[in-house]
Amino acid sequence: MELNEQNLRQILVEQREEYQRYLNTQGNEYQKYLDTQRDEYQRYLGVFAEDLGSKVQAVAEGHQVLRQEMAEGFRDVKLEVEQVRFEMELVRSELSIIRNDLKQKVGRDELAVLEARVAKLEHEARTR
């Protein structure tokens, strides 16, 4: 076979066509590979999003339960504070009563003076 310009053109055309078929075949296979990868990635993202959503929901429910428990705890603390306040008022009123009673009673010094006076009067009454 003689290598002339026409033969060389024919060979180049055939080589280009063969290479184009090869590229088309490879391109189709690569596109299938990309499609498969995209589908797998979309499934992964769907599972990931669903899992994340369920975790966010669990956190939200836990937060709601915590808020309810805190509200109940605050109500209990308020009731206890009111109970302590009421009991303190009772103690104050009882202390006031005790203070008034003590003011009306005779102190030790006054009792000692009275005992001395009574002893003196008894002694004078015996000696008469």
N, CA, C and O of each residue as an XYZ file, in Angstrom:
512
protein
N       0.839     -1.152      0.000
C       0.000      0.000      0.000
C       0.896      1.231      0.000
O       1.833      1.396      0.781
N       0.545      2.016     -0.882
C       1.327      3.215     -1.065
C       0.736      4.313     -0.187
O      -0.484      4.446     -0.088
N       1.592      5.088      0.442
C       1.142      6.136      1.347
C       1.125      7.449      0.577
O       2.139      8.134      0.438
N      -0.020      7.762      0.099
C      -0.169      9.038     -0.575
C      -1.158      9.881      0.242
O      -1.647      9.463      1.291
N      -1.417     11.014     -0.251
C      -2.246     11.949      0.519
C      -3.660     11.424      0.677
O      -4.258     11.575      1.743
N      -4.191     10.828     -0.333
C      -5.547     10.327     -0.252
C      -5.622      9.152      0.710
O      -6.543      9.087      1.524
N      -4.687      8.234      0.638
C      -4.662      7.108      1.583
C      -4.481      7.609      3.025
O      -5.122      7.112      3.950
N      -3.622      8.574      3.192
C      -3.385      9.127      4.533
C      -4.655      9.777      5.069
O      -4.975      9.640      6.250
N      -5.376     10.480      4.208
C      -6.646     11.090      4.628
C      -7.642     10.008      5.019
O      -8.340     10.127      6.026
N      -7.702      8.965      4.225
C      -8.632      7.871      4.509
C      -8.288      7.236      5.849
O      -9.182      6.974      6.653
N      -7.019      6.987      6.100
C      -6.588      6.390      7.376
C      -6.944      7.317      8.534
O      -7.457      6.868      9.559
N      -6.676      8.588      8.370
C      -6.995      9.551      9.442
C      -8.496      9.624      9.696
O      -8.919      9.711     10.849
N      -9.299      9.592      8.654
C     -10.753      9.611      8.799
C     -11.201      8.371      9.546
O     -12.005      8.459     10.474
N     -10.688      7.215      9.149
C     -11.054      5.961      9.825
C     -10.621      5.986     11.292
O     -11.371      5.571     12.176
N      -9.417      6.472     11.540
C      -8.926      6.555     12.922
C      -9.788      7.515     13.751
O     -10.119      7.240     14.904
N     -10.138      8.639     13.138
C     -10.975      9.605     13.848
C     -12.341      9.004     14.139
O     -12.860      9.184     15.240
N     -12.937      8.302     13.193
C     -14.240      7.678     13.400
C     -14.169      6.606     14.481
O     -15.053      6.497     15.331
N     -13.098      5.819     14.428
C     -12.917      4.778     15.449
C     -12.745      5.412     16.830
O     -13.313      4.951     17.820
N     -11.951      6.474     16.870
C     -11.730      7.161     18.152
C     -13.022      7.799     18.639
O     -13.285      7.807     19.842
N     -13.823      8.329     17.743
C     -15.112      8.937     18.108
C     -16.057      7.880     18.674
O     -16.745      8.129     19.664
N     -16.094      6.688     18.043
C     -16.928      5.593     18.567
C     -16.460      5.203     19.968
O     -17.264      4.971     20.871
N     -15.136      5.138     20.123
C     -14.572      4.798     21.438
C     -14.982      5.833     22.488
O     -15.400      5.475     23.590
N     -14.862      7.110     22.143
C     -15.254      8.176     23.065
C     -16.738      8.116     23.388
O     -17.139      8.316     24.534
N     -17.556      7.840     22.369
C     -18.997      7.734     22.607
C     -19.306      6.587     23.550
O     -20.124      6.718     24.460
N     -18.647      5.470     23.326
C     -18.853      4.306     24.201
C     -18.413      4.624     25.625
O     -19.136      4.351     26.583
N     -17.215      5.205     25.757
C     -16.700      5.561     27.079
C     -17.561      6.637     27.733
O     -17.829      6.587     28.934
N     -17.982      7.590     26.947
C     -18.836      8.666     27.466
C     -20.146      8.119     27.990
O     -20.614      8.547     29.045
N     -20.751      7.174     27.271
C     -22.001      6.562     27.718
C     -21.792      5.800     29.010
O     -22.610      5.886     29.925
N     -20.691      5.049     29.092
C     -20.400      4.298     30.320
C     -20.137      5.254     31.484
O     -20.594      5.026     32.604
N     -19.395      6.324     31.204
C     -19.105      7.297     32.258
C     -20.390      7.991     32.705
O     -20.573      8.261     33.892
N     -21.269      8.277     31.765
C     -22.551      8.905     32.120
C     -23.384      7.962     32.993
O     -24.027      8.401     33.946
N     -23.370      6.678     32.668
C     -24.079      5.685     33.494
C     -23.481      5.661     34.898
O     -24.207      5.606     35.891
N     -22.158      5.703     34.969
C     -21.477      5.718     36.269
C     -21.883      6.959     37.059
O     -22.185      6.867     38.249
N     -21.890      8.123     36.401
C     -22.296      9.362     37.072
C     -23.745      9.299     37.528
O     -24.069      9.746     38.629
N     -24.615      8.750     36.694
C     -26.022      8.613     37.065
C     -26.178      7.723     38.289
O     -26.947      8.028     39.200
N     -25.437      6.618     38.298
C     -25.489      5.697     39.438
C     -24.991      6.386     40.708
O     -25.609      6.269     41.766
N     -23.875      7.101     40.599
C     -23.332      7.822     41.754
C     -24.304      8.883     42.258
O     -24.477      9.047     43.465
N     -24.937      9.600     41.335
C     -25.908     10.622     41.715
C     -27.091      9.998     42.449
O     -27.541     10.527     43.465
N     -27.596      8.874     41.937
C     -28.723      8.192     42.575
C     -28.358      7.728     43.983
O     -29.139      7.890     44.921
N     -27.164      7.150     44.123
C     -26.721      6.700     45.444
C     -26.569      7.879     46.393
O     -26.955      7.784     47.558
N     -26.018      8.979     45.919
C     -25.829     10.160     46.749
C     -27.180     10.747     47.166
O     -27.347     11.186     48.304
N     -28.143     10.751     46.235
C     -29.472     11.254     46.576
C     -30.133     10.377     47.634
O     -30.780     10.886     48.549
N     -29.970      9.049     47.509
C     -30.521      8.149     48.541
C     -29.849      8.419     49.887
O     -30.512      8.479     50.922
N     -28.536      8.581     49.859
C     -27.799      8.865     51.099
C     -28.297     10.156     51.736
O     -28.544     10.210     52.941
N     -28.444     11.202     50.912
C     -28.930     12.477     51.448
C     -30.347     12.347     51.996
O     -30.682     12.966     53.006
N     -31.178     11.549     51.339
C     -32.536     11.337     51.841
C     -32.527     10.664     53.200
O     -33.246     11.081     54.108
N     -31.718      9.626     53.342
C     -31.608      8.921     54.637
C     -31.024      9.854     55.689
O     -31.490      9.895     56.827
N     -29.991     10.609     55.290
C     -29.362     11.541     56.219
C     -30.356     12.600     56.696
O     -30.434     12.901     57.886
N     -31.115     13.157     55.751
C     -32.099     14.185     56.100
C     -33.183     13.610     57.016
O     -33.609     14.269     57.964
N     -33.619     12.404     56.737
C     -34.646     11.767     57.572
C     -34.112     11.520     58.979
O     -34.807     11.767     59.964
N     -32.875     11.031     59.072
C     -32.253     10.778     60.373
C     -32.073     12.085     61.146
O     -32.353     12.154     62.343
N     -31.606     13.108     60.452
C     -31.421     14.403     61.088
C     -32.754     14.964     61.564
O     -32.849     15.521     62.658
N     -33.778     14.813     60.738
C     -35.107     15.290     61.124
C     -35.628     14.595     62.367
O     -36.219     15.237     63.235
N     -35.416     13.280     62.463
C     -35.887     12.555     63.649
C     -35.099     12.979     64.886
O     -35.652     13.043     65.984
N     -33.815     13.267     64.709
C     -33.014     13.724     65.861
C     -33.443     15.115     66.304
O     -33.523     15.385     67.502
N     -33.716     15.989     65.363
C     -34.193     17.328     65.705
C     -35.545     17.230     66.412
O     -35.797     17.957     67.373
N     -36.401     16.347     65.944
C     -37.705     16.145     66.579
C     -37.538     15.650     68.015
O     -38.245     16.096     68.918
N     -36.594     14.723     68.218
C     -36.349     14.203     69.571
C     -35.846     15.310     70.490
O     -36.260     15.395     71.647
N     -34.962     16.152     69.984
C     -34.458     17.266     70.796
C     -35.593     18.234     71.127
O     -35.691     18.715     72.255
N     -36.439     18.514     70.154
C     -37.563     19.425     70.391
C     -38.518     18.851     71.433
O     -38.993     19.578     72.306
N     -38.803     17.557     71.349
C     -39.683     16.929     72.339
C     -39.040     16.950     73.720
O     -39.714     17.210     74.716
N     -37.734     16.676     73.783
C     -37.031     16.727     75.065
C     -37.056     18.125     75.651
O     -37.215     18.299     76.859
N     -36.898     19.121     74.790
C     -36.937     20.507     75.246
C     -38.320     20.847     75.805
O     -38.431     21.530     76.823
N     -39.355     20.377     75.146
C     -40.717     20.639     75.618
C     -40.957     19.982     76.975
O     -41.541     20.592     77.872
N     -40.509     18.749     77.120
C     -40.659     18.050     78.413
C     -39.900     18.802     79.498
O     -40.405     18.980     80.606
N     -38.695     19.238     79.181
C     -37.885     19.981     80.149
C     -38.571     21.277     80.556
O     -38.577     21.637     81.733
N     -39.148     21.977     79.589
C     -39.858     23.218     79.909
C     -41.044     22.946     80.831
O     -41.289     23.712     81.764
N     -41.781     21.862     80.580
C     -42.917     21.527     81.431
C     -42.453     21.189     82.841
O     -43.049     21.636     83.821
N     -41.384     20.396     82.940
C     -40.871     20.017     84.257
C     -40.372     21.239     85.012
O     -40.572     21.346     86.222
N     -39.721     22.163     84.306
C     -39.238     23.373     84.968
C     -40.410     24.227     85.442
O     -40.364     24.794     86.534
N     -41.450     24.321     84.633
C     -42.627     25.103     85.027
C     -43.264     24.491     86.274
O     -43.649     25.210     87.195
N     -43.372     23.165     86.300
C     -43.926     22.497     87.484
C     -43.025     22.713     88.691
O     -43.508     22.937     89.801
N     -41.715     22.646     88.472
C     -40.762     22.877     89.564
C     -40.885     24.287     90.108
O     -40.853     24.490     91.322
N     -41.027     25.269     89.220
C     -41.185     26.646     89.671
C     -42.485     26.821     90.446
O     -42.524     27.552     91.435
N     -43.552     26.152     90.001
C     -44.813     26.226     90.742
C     -44.632     25.642     92.144
O     -45.112     26.205     93.128
N     -43.929     24.502     92.221
C     -43.690     23.880     93.526
C     -42.867     24.795     94.424
O     -43.151     24.924     95.615
N     -41.850     25.425     93.854
C     -41.006     26.336     94.639
C     -41.831     27.525     95.110
O     -41.696     27.952     96.257
N     -42.690     28.069     94.238
C     -43.534     29.187     94.642
C     -44.442     28.789     95.808
O     -44.611     29.548     96.763
N     -45.022     27.589     95.717
C     -45.886     27.124     96.803
C     -45.099     26.976     98.094
O     -45.579     27.350     99.165
N     -43.894     26.433     97.997
C     -43.072     26.263     99.196
C     -42.682     27.609     99.781
O     -42.675     27.773    101.001
N     -42.357     28.572     98.935
C     -42.009     29.905     99.420
C     -43.211     30.533    100.114
O     -43.064     31.144    101.172
N     -44.384     30.391     99.538
C     -45.589     30.931    100.168
C     -45.854     30.247    101.513
O     -46.268     30.897    102.473
N     -45.615     28.933    101.575
C     -45.796     28.210    102.830
C     -44.816     28.715    103.889
O     -45.199     28.930    105.039
N     -43.554     28.903    103.502
C     -42.542     29.417    104.438
C     -42.916     30.835    104.876
O     -42.784     31.178    106.051
N     -43.378     31.649    103.940
C     -43.774     33.027    104.268
C     -44.928     33.009    105.283
O     -44.928     33.779    106.243
N     -45.907     32.125    105.062
C     -47.038     32.014    105.986
C     -46.570     31.573    107.375
O     -46.996     32.125    108.389
N     -45.687     30.571    107.406
C     -45.176     30.086    108.688
C     -44.351     31.151    109.398
O     -44.398     31.236    110.625
N     -43.596     31.968    108.661
C     -42.819     33.047    109.260
C     -43.746     34.089    109.891
O     -43.456     34.618    110.964
N     -44.860     34.378    109.219
C     -45.831     35.311    109.792
C     -46.399     34.764    111.100
O     -46.580     35.506    112.066
N     -46.680     33.456    111.124
C     -47.160     32.845    112.365
C     -46.123     32.961    113.473
O     -46.449     33.294    114.613
N     -44.858     32.681    113.122
C     -43.784     32.780    114.116
C     -43.661     34.211    114.614
O     -43.473     34.428    115.811
N     -43.763     35.190    113.727
C     -43.683     36.600    114.134
C     -44.813     36.958    115.096
O     -44.591     37.617    116.111
N     -46.019     36.519    114.767
C     -47.144     36.857    115.647
C     -46.995     36.172    117.011
O     -47.303     36.768    118.044
N     -46.520     34.916    117.011
C     -46.298     34.222    118.290
C     -45.184     34.893    119.088
O     -45.283     34.998    120.311
N     -44.130     35.344    118.422
C     -43.048     36.056    119.113
C     -43.559     37.364    119.716
O     -43.159     37.748    120.815
N     -44.427     38.030    119.002
C     -44.998     39.273    119.512
C     -45.792     39.001    120.788
O     -45.698     39.749    121.762
N     -46.568     37.928    120.769
C     -47.353     37.558    121.962
C     -46.412     37.228    123.119
O     -46.619     37.690    124.241
N     -45.385     36.433    122.847
C     -44.425     36.055    123.895
C     -43.712     37.295    124.435
O     -43.519     37.413    125.646
N     -43.322     38.214    123.563
C     -42.645     39.441    123.984
C     -43.545     40.253    124.913
O     -43.094     40.771    125.934
N     -44.837     40.358    124.542
C     -45.775     41.107    125.387
C     -45.952     40.417    126.740
O     -46.012     41.079    127.776
N     -46.034     39.081    126.727
C     -46.160     38.342    127.984
C     -44.937     38.563    128.868
O     -45.062     38.753    130.077
N     -43.768     38.537    128.262
C     -42.543     38.734    129.048
C     -42.459     40.144    129.618
O     -41.948     40.333    130.722
N     -42.941     41.114    128.897
C     -42.929     42.488    129.404
C     -43.818     42.631    130.634
O     -43.539     43.437    131.522
N     -44.894     41.838    130.679
C     -45.828     41.931    131.791
C     -45.339     41.159    133.012
O     -45.822     41.409    134.116
N     -44.413     40.246    132.854
C     -43.920     39.441    133.969
C     -42.802     40.185    134.695
O     -42.152     41.072    134.140
N     -42.597     39.790    135.968
C     -41.585     40.409    136.810
C     -40.231     39.816    136.465
O     -40.115     38.609    136.257
N     -39.202     40.662    136.404
C     -37.861     40.196    136.121
C     -37.224     39.592    137.371
O     -37.799     39.707    138.454
N     -36.081     38.965    137.264
C     -35.377     38.328    138.401
C     -34.990     39.346    139.470
O     -35.109     39.086    140.667
N     -34.521     40.516    139.014
C     -34.126     41.537    139.995
C     -35.326     41.965    140.838
O     -35.239     42.079    142.060
N     -36.458     42.202    140.149
C     -37.663     42.604    140.880
C     -38.128     41.493    141.815
O     -38.599     41.765    142.919
N     -37.997     40.247    141.378
C     -38.378     39.111    142.216
C     -37.483     39.024    143.448
O     -37.969     38.719    144.537
N     -36.217     39.280    143.300
C     -35.284     39.247    144.440
C     -35.645     40.324    145.459
O     -35.613     40.080    146.665
N     -35.989     41.519    144.970
C     -36.387     42.609    145.879
C     -37.659     42.216    146.619
O     -37.766     42.416    147.829
N     -38.637     41.648    145.878
C     -39.897     41.232    146.509
C     -39.654     40.141    147.555
O     -40.239     40.177    148.638
N     -38.797     39.179    147.234
C     -38.490     38.116    148.207
C     -37.872     38.701    149.469
O     -38.192     38.281    150.581
N     -36.991     39.666    149.291
C     -36.351     40.300    150.463
C     -37.379     41.038    151.304
O     -37.336     40.972    152.533
N     -38.304     41.740    150.657
C     -39.345     42.472    151.388
C     -40.270     41.515    152.130
O     -40.629     41.754    153.283
N     -40.658     40.411    151.450
C     -41.526     39.426    152.094
C     -40.800     38.788    153.276
O     -41.408     38.578    154.326
N     -39.549     38.485    153.131
C     -38.773     37.877    154.225
C     -38.707     38.836    155.400
O     -38.838     38.417    156.550
N     -38.502     40.134    155.121
C     -38.426     41.133    156.189
C     -39.756     41.243    156.917
O     -39.799     41.312    158.145
N     -40.871     41.260    156.127
C     -42.199     41.351    156.731
C     -42.507     40.117    157.573
O     -43.079     40.229    158.657
N     -42.130     38.946    157.078
C     -42.354     37.725    157.843
C     -41.559     37.752    159.146
O     -42.052     37.338    160.195
N     -40.342     38.236    159.066
C     -39.489     38.304    160.258
C     -40.097     39.268    161.284
O     -40.111     38.982    162.481
N     -40.608     40.429    160.796
C     -41.224     41.381    161.708
C     -42.509     40.821    162.289
O     -42.830     41.087    163.447
N     -43.239     40.059    161.512
C     -44.490     39.487    162.011
C     -44.200     38.431    163.054
O     -44.985     38.305    163.994
N     -43.147     37.676    162.957
C     -42.793     36.662    163.945
C     -42.302     37.282    165.248
O     -42.553     36.772    166.339
N     -41.631     38.339    165.105
C     -41.048     38.966    166.300
C     -42.086     39.772    167.062
O     -41.763     40.177    168.179
N     -43.136     40.016    166.651
C     -44.150     40.765    167.355
C     -44.886     39.916    168.272
O     -45.792     40.388    168.958
